[in-house]
Amino acid sequence: MIGLFKQKSPANIVLLFIFGLLLKLPLFLYPKAITTGPNDGRLYQFLVGYLQGGSVIVCSLISFLFLYVQALLVNYLINEYRMTTRQTFLPGMAYLMITSFLPEWNFLSASLLTSTLIIWAFIKLFRLYNVDNASASIFNIGLIIGISSFLFFPSVFFGICILLGLLILRPFRLNELFLFLLGVVTPYYFYAVYLYLTNAFSVKKFVPVIGLQMHEINATVWLAASTFLLIIPFLIGGYFIQTHLRKMLIQVRKNWSILLLYLLVALFIPFINNSNSFHNWVLLAAPFAAFHTPAYLYPPRKWLPLAIFTITIGFIVAQQYFTTAWH
């Protein structure tokens, strides 16, 4: 399977879909209703209003399609910007595997929908390197972050990562930072106008309450194994990135630094208005998939990536079909 995904073949788009469908089969065997939480934005609540009361299978189908599209976006990000020495479908494969570690990462939620916009924002950010006039793109990136916060409010903190990314990729220009912030606040401006015109404006409705809370974790063997399978390939991938760093273009080095910032921000966000569920941790999947990719691509001995893949698939199957985690 790894050998197939190492090839940059258009047929792998279909193969990735089939691979994801097999991994996510319990999503359709044990469908669940839409999940909601304290961080759900107004836009997500609006969408939920249309889907609640409908078939849970439809929710599972929508969730799978978003996961598949996100896998393709992560794959595009790694390949388009030459983050590895060759173009493969390994990033998409890694993303679908990582999101299968926990059941909560598969069901429809605000954070799952937001992941699509966040990945898209970083794709547009990486495109700004050596672009002379990037004003429109920078505003659009800010607009994407602003809209994502209407799905899942803590995602607005990815704006910090985007700002740092702009400073890393481009010379400092105050007007570009202003344009980005203008893009972020634009959805809030129109929302404030709507509330004012409908005589519903209030600070409480307009500005969500923000608080930091620790996650109460019920430690289990399966959770420990999921953490192990996230960290070990990440460390292996990080090692091979370091060994190839000198051979990389300056832009690629900067992109990897930004992805590391992406990971750090995604680690922080689940603690904002914590709902004691793992749904919000799905934001970690994209940067982890990027760092897992070199662990499957670079090892000189083929047994290492094959062992990681086999153990990971074995864990996913065991958790899905031999435990009550998905029920």
RODO-2510 file (C-alpha; in nm, 4 decimals, decimal comma):
residues 327
     n   res          X          Y          Z
     1     m     0,0000     0,0000     0,0000
     2     i     0,2837     0,2403     0,0859
     3     g     0,4446     0,1631    -0,2501
     4     l     0,1232     0,2573    -0,4313
     5     f     0,0834     0,5848    -0,2441
     6     k     0,4474     0,6732    -0,3107
     7     q     0,3555     0,7127    -0,6768
     8     k     0,2190     1,0471    -0,8036
     9     s    -0,0522     0,8883    -1,0154
    10     p    -0,3995     1,0334    -1,0834
    11     a    -0,5394     0,6856    -1,0105
    12     n    -0,4316     0,7354    -0,6481
    13     i    -0,7109     0,9901    -0,6063
    14     v    -0,9576     0,7026    -0,6449
    15     l    -0,7366     0,4675    -0,4420
    16     l    -0,7230     0,7225    -0,1597
    17     f    -1,1029     0,7457    -0,1648
    18     i    -1,1377     0,3660    -0,1382
    19     f    -0,8687     0,3515     0,1316
    20     g    -1,0509     0,6217     0,3307
    21     l    -1,3871     0,4508     0,2853
    22     l    -1,2495     0,1267     0,4286
    23     l    -1,0885     0,3073     0,7222
    24     k    -1,4036     0,5084     0,7931
    25     l    -1,6506     0,2202     0,7489
    26     p    -1,7541     0,2291     1,1177
    27     l    -1,8625     0,5888     1,0537
    28     f    -2,1489     0,4389     0,8522
    29     l    -2,1953     0,1256     1,0626
    30     y    -2,2303     0,3235     1,3858
    31     p    -2,3564     0,6685     1,2762
    32     k    -2,4135     0,9379     1,5349
    33     a    -2,6035     1,2638     1,5463
    34     i    -2,4276     1,5973     1,5005
    35     t    -2,2079     1,7004     1,7903
    36     t    -2,2319     2,0485     1,9391
    37     g    -2,0178     2,2311     2,1927
    38     p    -1,9697     2,5641     2,3703
    39     n    -1,7295     2,6895     2,1010
    40     d    -1,9654     2,6340     1,8098
    41     g    -1,9996     2,9493     1,6044
    42     r    -2,3137     3,1121     1,4681
    43     l    -2,2568     2,9759     1,1179
    44     y    -2,2213     2,6189     1,2448
    45     q    -2,5362     2,6531     1,4551
    46     f    -2,7161     2,7770     1,1433
    47     l    -2,5979     2,4727     0,9441
    48     v    -2,6879     2,2356     1,2266
    49     g    -3,0422     2,3708     1,2172
    50     y    -3,0827     2,2274     0,8675
    51     l    -2,9267     1,8900     0,9447
    52     q    -3,0749     1,8130     1,2857
    53     g    -3,3653     1,5763     1,2661
    54     g    -3,2390     1,4304     0,9405
    55     s    -3,0742     1,0960     0,8750
    56     v    -2,7562     1,0306     1,0717
    57     i    -2,6204     0,8487     0,7669
    58     v    -2,6312     1,1796     0,5781
    59     c    -2,4240     1,3382     0,8561
    60     s    -2,1739     1,0525     0,8316
    61     l    -2,1533     1,0967     0,4538
    62     i    -2,0910     1,4709     0,4876
    63     s    -1,8269     1,4063     0,7518
    64     f    -1,6477     1,1499     0,5318
    65     l    -1,6490     1,3834     0,2327
    66     f    -1,4935     1,6613     0,4428
    67     l    -1,2252     1,4227     0,5711
    68     y    -1,1482     1,3095     0,2170
    69     v    -1,1287     1,6674     0,0859
    70     q    -0,9015     1,7626     0,3764
    71     a    -0,6731     1,4680     0,2944
    72     l    -0,6494     1,5921    -0,0656
    73     l    -0,5782     1,9476     0,0539
    74     v    -0,2975     1,8302     0,2844
    75     n    -0,1603     1,6214    -0,0020
    76     y    -0,1738     1,9242    -0,2331
    77     l     0,0010     2,1455     0,0232
    78     i     0,2949     1,9057     0,0646
    79     n     0,3334     1,8370    -0,3084
    80     e     0,2678     2,1825    -0,4520
    81     y     0,5304     2,3524    -0,2350
    82     r     0,7923     2,0755    -0,2666
    83     m     0,7915     1,9983     0,1060
    84     t     0,9420     1,6565     0,0295
    85     t     1,1916     1,5413    -0,2326
    86     r     0,9226     1,3718    -0,4423
    87     q     0,5516     1,4078    -0,4998
    88     t     0,3415     1,1326    -0,3444
    89     f     0,0018     1,0595    -0,1958
    90     l     0,1553     0,9706     0,1411
    91     p     0,0327     1,2938     0,3120
    92     g    -0,3288     1,2117     0,2225
    93     m    -0,2814     0,8534     0,3389
    94     a    -0,1304     0,9713     0,6679
    95     y    -0,4159     1,2175     0,7231
    96     l    -0,6870     0,9526     0,6817
    97     m    -0,4989     0,7190     0,9150
    98     i    -0,4437     0,9836     1,1829
    99     t    -0,8098     1,0905     1,1846
   100     s    -0,9032     0,7255     1,2455
   101     f    -0,7196     0,7124     1,5797
   102     l    -1,0136     0,8576     1,7749
   103     p    -1,3859     0,8166     1,6937
   104     e    -1,4484     1,1835     1,7791
   105     w    -1,2248     1,2909     1,4899
   106     n    -1,4602     1,1317     1,2389
   107     f    -1,8026     1,2598     1,3333
   108     l    -1,9399     1,5884     1,2062
   109     s    -1,8438     1,8797     1,4320
   110     a    -1,7582     2,2483     1,4122
   111     s    -1,3856     2,1818     1,4463
   112     l    -1,3949     1,9231     1,1660
   113     l    -1,5542     2,1700     0,9250
   114     t    -1,3127     2,4403     1,0359
   115     s    -1,0123     2,2219     0,9531
   116     t    -1,0979     2,2540     0,5846
   117     l    -1,0817     2,6337     0,5952
   118     i    -0,7646     2,6382     0,8048
   119     i    -0,5782     2,4060     0,5658
   120     w    -0,6991     2,6191     0,2738
   121     a    -0,5721     2,9346     0,4480
   122     f    -0,2237     2,7846     0,4864
   123     i    -0,2194     2,6768     0,1212
   124     k    -0,2910     3,0376     0,0223
   125     l    -0,0304     3,1612     0,2725
   126     f     0,2484     2,9459     0,1247
   127     r     0,1601     3,0863    -0,2187
   128     l     0,2648     3,4363    -0,1092
   129     y     0,6396     3,3706    -0,1153
   130     n     0,8097     3,6050    -0,3672
   131     v     0,4758     3,7511    -0,4815
   132     d     0,5085     4,1246    -0,5466
   133     n     0,1466     4,2317    -0,5046
   134     a    -0,0253     4,0028    -0,2544
   135     s    -0,2770     4,2474    -0,1057
   136     a    -0,5880     4,0693    -0,2345
   137     s    -0,4615     3,7254    -0,1278
   138     i    -0,3687     3,8473     0,2206
   139     f    -0,7146     3,9996     0,2669
   140     n    -0,8741     3,6739     0,1490
   141     i    -0,6673     3,4709     0,3963
   142     g    -0,7887     3,6970     0,6760
   143     l    -1,1450     3,6551     0,5489
   144     i    -1,1081     3,2753     0,5602
   145     i    -0,9877     3,2927     0,9220
   146     g    -1,2758     3,5246     1,0106
   147     i    -1,5335     3,2932     0,8518
   148     s    -1,3776     2,9887     1,0218
   149     s    -1,4296     3,1559     1,3601
   150     f    -1,8024     3,1682     1,2805
   151     l    -1,7895     2,7898     1,2583
   152     f    -1,5564     2,7314     1,5536
   153     f    -1,4645     3,0478     1,7412
   154     p    -1,1196     2,9474     1,8853
   155     s    -0,9930     2,9039     1,5281
   156     v    -0,9501     3,2833     1,5223
   157     f    -0,6246     3,2224     1,7123
   158     f    -0,4804     3,0706     1,3956
   159     g    -0,4609     3,4335     1,2888
   160     i    -0,1549     3,4636     1,5149
   161     c     0,0112     3,1807     1,3219
   162     i    -0,0803     3,3426     0,9894
   163     l     0,0652     3,6768     1,1010
   164     l     0,3897     3,5082     1,2048
   165     g     0,3877     3,3196     0,8740
   166     l     0,3589     3,6469     0,6831
   167     l     0,6582     3,7821     0,8741
   168     i     0,8558     3,4648     0,7966
   169     l     0,7713     3,4477     0,4260
   170     r     0,7669     3,8163     0,3333
   171     p     0,9416     4,1422     0,4245
   172     f     0,7596     4,3380     0,6935
   173     r     0,4892     4,5600     0,5464
   174     l     0,2473     4,7254     0,7862
   175     n    -0,0223     4,7629     0,5215
   176     e    -0,0265     4,3849     0,4606
   177     l    -0,0754     4,3119     0,8299
   178     f    -0,3549     4,5679     0,8353
   179     l    -0,5197     4,4053     0,5313
   180     f    -0,5064     4,0656     0,6993
   181     l    -0,6694     4,1991     1,0179
   182     l    -0,9276     4,3789     0,8055
   183     g    -1,0134     4,0477     0,6395
   184     v    -1,0545     3,8797     0,9793
   185     v    -1,2939     4,1444     1,1144
   186     t    -1,4985     4,1802     0,7927
   187     p    -1,7424     3,8947     0,8780
   188     y    -1,7855     4,0436     1,2250
   189     y    -1,8663     4,3823     1,0712
   190     f    -2,1464     4,2392     0,8584
   191     y    -2,2724     4,0303     1,1501
   192     a    -2,2827     4,3419     1,3701
   193     v    -2,4774     4,5263     1,0983
   194     y    -2,7241     4,2361     1,0779
   195     l    -2,7741     4,2334     1,4559
   196     y    -2,8196     4,6111     1,4602
   197     l    -3,0767     4,6101     1,1785
   198     t    -3,2753     4,3347     1,3507
   199     n    -3,2583     4,5124     1,6898
   200     a    -3,0734     4,2148     1,8380
   201     f    -2,7303     4,3678     1,8932
   202     s    -2,5652     4,3024     2,2281
   203     v    -2,2069     4,2623     2,3410
   204     k    -2,2826     3,9150     2,4797
   205     k    -2,4074     3,7927     2,1417
   206     f    -2,1298     3,9594     1,9483
   207     v    -1,8223     3,8745     2,1595
   208     p    -1,8004     3,5130     2,2876
   209     v    -1,6665     3,4469     2,6359
   210     i    -1,3131     3,3036     2,6330
   211     g    -1,1673     3,0906     2,9105
   212     l    -0,8858     2,8386     2,9504
   213     q    -0,9585     2,5021     3,1081
   214     m    -0,7585     2,1832     3,1461
   215     h    -0,8886     1,8754     2,9714
   216     e    -1,0092     1,6007     3,2060
   217     i    -0,8647     1,2919     3,0419
   218     n    -0,9835     0,9411     3,1192
   219     a    -0,6620     0,7524     3,0556
   220     t    -0,7082     0,4279     2,8641
   221     v    -0,4772     0,1879     2,6857
   222     w    -0,6320     0,2882     2,3521
   223     l    -0,5727     0,6576     2,4159
   224     a    -0,2111     0,5871     2,5122
   225     a    -0,1639     0,3827     2,1954
   226     s    -0,3148     0,6638     1,9838
   227     t    -0,0742     0,9123     2,1411
   228     f     0,2179     0,6766     2,0801
   229     l     0,1236     0,6343     1,7129
   230     l     0,0998     1,0114     1,6754
   231     i     0,4302     1,0951     1,8410
   232     i     0,6670     0,8221     1,7182
   233     p     0,6157     0,8811     1,3408
   234     f     0,6224     1,2562     1,4142
   235     l     0,9664     1,2239     1,5752
   236     i     1,0924     1,0007     1,2939
   237     g     0,9568     1,2423     1,0330
   238     g     1,1108     1,5375     1,2169
   239     y     1,4473     1,3621     1,2182
   240     f     1,4419     1,3044     0,8423
   241     i     1,3283     1,6625     0,7798
   242     q     1,6326     1,7806     0,9746
   243     t     1,8655     1,5538     0,7758
   244     h     1,7277     1,6880     0,4455
   245     l     1,7033     2,0490     0,5602
   246     r     2,0263     2,1620     0,3930
   247     k     1,9089     2,0281     0,0581
   248     m     1,5799     2,2163     0,0763
   249     l     1,5035     2,5531    -0,0765
   250     i     1,4734     2,8487     0,1604
   251     q     1,0981     2,8657     0,0989
   252     v     1,0570     2,4981     0,1950
   253     r     1,2501     2,5501     0,5189
   254     k     1,0277     2,8435     0,6049
   255     n     0,7158     2,6412     0,5228
   256     w     0,8174     2,3644     0,7615
   257     s     0,8731     2,6257     1,0337
   258     i     0,5226     2,7609     0,9745
   259     l     0,3752     2,4093     0,9894
   260     l     0,5416     2,3649     1,3271
   261     l     0,3738     2,6881     1,4424
   262     y     0,0470     2,5502     1,3044
   263     l     0,0936     2,2419     1,5224
   264     l     0,1684     2,4475     1,8355
   265     v    -0,1414     2,6663     1,7896
   266     a    -0,3560     2,3574     1,7248
   267     l    -0,2254     2,2100     2,0526
   268     f    -0,3360     2,5220     2,2405
   269     i    -0,6851     2,5667     2,0935
   270     p    -0,8626     2,2651     2,2580
   271     f    -0,8015     2,4234     2,6001
   272     i    -1,0132     2,7287     2,5096
   273     n    -1,3602     2,6870     2,6612
   274     n    -1,2823     2,3165     2,6979
   275     s    -1,5807     2,0833     2,6484
   276     n    -1,3981     1,7712     2,7783
   277     s    -1,4235     1,5935     2,4437
   278     f    -1,1657     1,5093     2,1799
   279     h    -1,3547     1,6657     1,8879
   280     n    -1,1488     1,9864     1,8911
   281     w    -0,8190     1,7992     1,8815
   282     v    -0,8873     1,7066     1,5179
   283     l    -0,7201     2,0370     1,4246
   284     l    -0,3905     1,8626     1,5024
   285     a    -0,4374     1,6058     1,2268
   286     a    -0,3191     1,8191     0,9317
   287     p     0,0231     1,9277     1,0701
   288     f     0,0822     1,5812     1,2157
   289     a     0,0096     1,4253     0,8746
   290     a     0,2650     1,6610     0,7179
   291     f     0,5338     1,5545     0,9668
   292     h     0,4393     1,1851     0,9386
   293     t     0,4954     1,1893     0,5622
   294     p     0,8814     1,1829     0,5765
   295     a     0,8595     0,8842     0,8135
   296     y     0,7010     0,6848     0,5289
   297     l     0,9116     0,8339     0,2482
   298     y     1,2735     0,8776     0,3608
   299     p     1,3855     0,5735     0,5686
   300     p     1,6540     0,3856     0,3704
   301     r     1,5293     0,0532     0,5084
   302     k     1,1835    -0,0365     0,3825
   303     w     1,0886    -0,2331     0,6924
   304     l     1,0528     0,0814     0,9080
   305     p     0,7699     0,2574     0,7170
   306     l     0,6086    -0,0825     0,6560
   307     a     0,6171    -0,1564     1,0307
   308     i     0,4672     0,1860     1,1143
   309     f     0,1920     0,1361     0,8557
   310     t     0,1115    -0,2208     0,9658
   311     i     0,1008    -0,1363     1,3371
   312     t    -0,1128     0,1717     1,2704
   313     i    -0,3655    -0,0144     1,0534
   314     g    -0,3736    -0,2983     1,3066
   315     f    -0,4474    -0,0542     1,5878
   316     i    -0,7227     0,1206     1,3882
   317     v    -0,8938    -0,2089     1,2994
   318     a    -0,8659    -0,3402     1,6562
   319     q    -1,0113    -0,0219     1,8029
   320     q    -1,2951    -0,0026     1,5518
   321     y    -1,4118    -0,3615     1,5487
   322     f    -1,2984    -0,5190     1,8757
   323     t    -1,3788    -0,2424     2,1253
   324     t    -1,6861    -0,0368     2,2127
   325     a    -1,5117     0,2936     2,1295
   326     w    -1,7339     0,3624     1,8279
   327     h    -2,0608     0,2426     1,9780
***
